[in-house]
């Protein structure tokens, strides 16, 4: 999933941060980096009850291993 898809679903960066257990500042860093790690996407997929889908294709380059926060 892209950052924009997560934002549409959760409504705010703060809500995304809460779902991931991260700070709002860290979510801003994810946005600037181009999205979320695969691991973070999996957490968001679960939090969205499957409405959002994690995809390796949406992992920003430089984060291909899916490192957590």
Backbone as a chain_set.jsonl record, in Angstrom:
{"seq": "XXXXXXXXXXXXXXXXXXXXXXXXXXXXXXXXXXXXXXXXXXXXXXXXXXXXXXXXXXXXXXXXXXXXX", "coords": {"N": [[0.84, -1.188, 0.0], [0.383, 2.262, -0.576], [1.505, 5.383, 0.86], [-0.485, 7.294, 0.53], [-2.795, 5.713, 0.182], [-2.993, 4.574, 2.725], [-3.387, 6.889, 4.197], [-5.875, 7.784, 3.227], [-7.505, 5.728, 4.172], [-7.074, 5.716, 7.032], [-7.313, 8.391, 7.7], [-5.78, 10.397, 9.061], [-2.329, 11.314, 9.622], [-1.639, 10.968, 12.252], [-3.431, 8.968, 13.092], [-2.471, 6.851, 11.577], [0.034, 6.617, 12.734], [-0.725, 5.849, 15.327], [-1.851, 3.335, 14.776], [0.417, 1.963, 14.01], [1.958, 2.202, 16.239], [3.856, 4.179, 16.449], [5.609, 7.369, 16.445], [4.198, 10.531, 15.406], [6.06, 12.012, 14.056], [7.751, 10.048, 13.013], [6.07, 8.929, 11.139], [5.894, 11.039, 9.366], [8.496, 10.918, 8.397], [8.353, 8.473, 7.057], [6.553, 9.163, 5.054], [8.078, 11.081, 3.66], [10.098, 9.409, 2.78], [8.828, 7.917, 0.939], [6.983, 5.981, 1.56], [5.94, 2.99, 3.347], [7.692, 0.396, 5.147], [7.636, -3.111, 4.313], [6.943, -4.659, 6.507], [5.71, -2.747, 8.178], [3.555, -2.147, 6.51], [2.196, -4.577, 6.645], [1.286, -4.544, 9.291], [-0.451, -2.358, 9.13], [-2.241, -3.398, 7.258], [-3.445, -5.435, 8.751], [-4.566, -3.866, 10.803], [-6.445, -2.525, 9.347], [-8.317, -4.377, 8.851], [-7.925, -5.836, 6.53], [-8.672, -4.148, 4.479], [-6.738, -2.513, 3.416], [-3.888, -3.488, 1.555], [-0.828, -5.082, 1.978], [2.143, -4.692, 0.068], [5.019, -5.759, -1.57], [5.862, -4.324, -3.729], [5.329, -1.686, -3.144], [7.172, -0.852, -1.321], [9.476, 1.567, -0.375], [12.46, 2.298, -2.238], [15.621, 1.456, -0.905], [14.612, 0.608, 1.4], [14.098, -1.98, 1.147], [14.37, -4.368, 2.526], [12.445, -4.259, 4.414], [12.652, -3.125, 6.955], [11.782, -2.436, 10.308], [10.377, 0.397, 12.041]], "CA": [[0.0, 0.0, 0.0], [1.094, 3.53, -0.602], [1.198, 6.293, 1.958], [-1.783, 7.92, 0.229], [-3.852, 4.738, 0.467], [-3.107, 4.487, 4.182], [-3.95, 8.149, 4.67], [-7.306, 7.783, 2.905], [-8.19, 4.792, 5.07], [-6.979, 6.096, 8.448], [-7.772, 9.768, 7.833], [-4.727, 11.326, 9.483], [-1.031, 10.731, 9.929], [-1.681, 10.578, 13.671], [-4.121, 7.682, 13.17], [-1.52, 5.861, 11.049], [1.036, 6.46, 13.785], [-1.333, 5.067, 16.402], [-1.992, 1.954, 14.307], [1.754, 1.368, 13.959], [2.657, 2.375, 17.507], [4.993, 5.057, 16.18], [5.345, 8.799, 16.62], [3.759, 11.252, 14.206], [7.287, 12.394, 13.357], [8.229, 8.888, 12.255], [5.176, 8.792, 9.988], [6.354, 12.066, 8.424], [9.698, 10.382, 7.766], [7.897, 7.458, 6.1], [5.982, 9.886, 3.918], [9.19, 11.672, 2.919], [10.867, 8.32, 2.184], [8.039, 7.345, -0.144], [6.034, 4.969, 2.008], [6.183, 2.167, 4.519], [8.341, -0.901, 4.978], [6.665, -4.191, 4.147], [6.498, -5.028, 7.857], [4.741, -1.728, 8.59], [2.36, -2.345, 5.693], [1.474, -5.739, 7.179], [0.587, -4.085, 10.497], [-1.57, -1.526, 8.678], [-3.221, -4.295, 6.638], [-4.186, -6.076, 9.848], [-5.344, -2.824, 11.487], [-7.546, -2.104, 8.468], [-9.13, -5.58, 8.61], [-7.729, -6.283, 5.157], [-9.069, -3.161, 3.459], [-5.466, -2.134, 2.803], [-3.093, -4.684, 1.295], [0.619, -4.906, 1.942], [2.732, -5.079, -1.219], [6.462, -5.526, -1.699], [6.057, -3.336, -4.792], [5.165, -0.337, -2.615], [8.242, -0.542, -0.372], [10.409, 2.532, -0.975], [13.821, 1.816, -2.443], [16.435, 1.735, 0.267], [13.935, 0.0, 2.532], [13.617, -3.221, 0.545], [14.36, -5.469, 3.479], [11.272, -4.14, 5.263], [13.047, -2.821, 8.327], [10.798, -1.771, 11.144], [10.641, 1.781, 12.424]], "C": [[0.877, 1.241, 0.0], [0.735, 4.351, 0.637], [-0.191, 6.896, 1.756], [-2.945, 6.978, 0.516], [-4.08, 4.617, 1.973], [-3.757, 5.746, 4.74], [-5.452, 8.227, 4.397], [-8.057, 6.894, 3.891], [-8.226, 5.299, 6.509], [-7.366, 7.544, 8.713], [-6.715, 10.784, 8.203], [-3.41, 10.57, 9.678], [-0.97, 10.255, 11.368], [-2.346, 9.215, 13.84], [-3.238, 6.559, 12.626], [-0.471, 5.572, 12.118], [0.502, 5.602, 14.927], [-1.451, 3.597, 16.011], [-0.646, 1.23, 14.305], [2.49, 1.431, 15.291], [3.905, 3.219, 17.371], [4.613, 6.506, 16.454], [4.878, 9.407, 15.303], [4.975, 11.686, 13.381], [7.837, 11.262, 12.506], [7.36, 8.655, 11.024], [5.53, 9.836, 8.933], [7.608, 11.609, 7.689], [9.334, 9.32, 6.73], [7.332, 8.123, 4.85], [7.094, 10.449, 3.04], [10.011, 10.601, 2.189], [10.109, 7.651, 1.042], [7.103, 6.232, 0.271], [6.531, 4.174, 3.194], [6.944, 0.903, 4.169], [7.259, -1.966, 4.826], [6.099, -4.6, 5.51], [5.46, -4.03, 8.364], [3.445, -1.866, 7.801], [1.532, -3.516, 6.214], [0.695, -5.369, 8.433], [-0.624, -3.245, 10.103], [-2.647, -2.371, 8.007], [-4.085, -4.95, 7.713], [-5.083, -5.065, 10.558], [-6.546, -2.374, 10.665], [-8.5, -3.256, 8.172], [-9.083, -6.01, 7.147], [-8.177, -5.318, 4.08], [-7.858, -2.604, 2.726], [-4.659, -3.409, 2.625], [-1.613, -4.338, 1.212], [1.153, -5.401, 0.599], [4.224, -4.763, -1.212], [6.741, -4.455, -2.749], [5.97, -1.904, -4.296], [6.214, 0.036, -1.569], [9.193, 0.43, -1.041], [11.79, 1.927, -1.176], [14.677, 2.282, -1.283], [15.817, 1.147, 1.51], [13.433, -1.381, 2.118], [13.571, -4.389, 1.506], [13.198, -5.383, 4.445], [11.61, -3.861, 6.715], [11.947, -2.092, 9.074], [11.268, -0.367, 11.453], [12.095, 2.021, 12.53]], "O": [[1.989, 1.233, 0.529], [-0.216, 4.042, 1.356], [-0.976, 6.995, 2.7], [-3.974, 7.406, 1.039], [-5.22, 4.564, 2.435], [-4.582, 5.673, 5.651], [-6.214, 8.687, 5.248], [-9.12, 7.267, 4.386], [-9.285, 5.313, 7.136], [-7.715, 7.889, 9.842], [-6.743, 11.914, 7.715], [-3.391, 9.354, 9.873], [-0.321, 9.253, 11.669], [-1.887, 8.395, 14.634], [-3.253, 5.445, 13.15], [-0.133, 4.416, 12.37], [1.206, 4.728, 15.433], [-1.182, 2.713, 16.824], [-0.58, 0.029, 14.568], [3.528, 0.79, 15.459], [4.891, 3.012, 18.08], [3.444, 6.825, 16.668], [5.131, 8.865, 14.228], [4.916, 11.721, 12.152], [8.332, 11.492, 11.403], [7.859, 8.23, 9.982], [5.474, 9.551, 7.736], [7.768, 11.878, 6.498], [9.929, 9.268, 5.653], [7.603, 7.695, 3.728], [7.056, 10.309, 1.817], [10.552, 10.854, 1.112], [10.695, 6.899, 0.264], [6.487, 5.597, -0.585], [7.41, 4.605, 3.94], [6.858, 0.398, 3.049], [6.1, -1.737, 5.175], [4.902, -4.857, 5.634], [4.437, -4.43, 8.921], [2.357, -1.719, 8.36], [0.303, -3.452, 6.223], [-0.432, -5.828, 8.622], [-1.702, -3.401, 10.676], [-3.836, -2.096, 8.165], [-5.308, -5.008, 7.59], [-6.232, -5.372, 10.878], [-7.542, -1.9, 11.213], [-9.391, -3.124, 7.334], [-10.075, -6.486, 6.596], [-8.076, -5.625, 2.893], [-7.944, -2.262, 1.547], [-4.738, -4.314, 3.456], [-1.203, -3.434, 0.484], [0.677, -6.4, 0.06], [4.636, -3.648, -0.892], [7.749, -3.753, -2.665], [6.479, -0.994, -4.95], [6.154, 1.122, -0.992], [9.673, 0.17, -2.144], [12.237, 1.122, -0.359], [14.478, 3.372, -0.747], [16.431, 1.18, 2.577], [12.459, -1.888, 2.674], [12.79, -5.319, 1.303], [12.967, -6.313, 5.218], [10.907, -4.325, 7.614], [11.266, -1.231, 8.516], [12.405, 0.007, 11.165], [12.516, 3.134, 12.844]]}, "num_chains": 1, "name": "protein.A"}
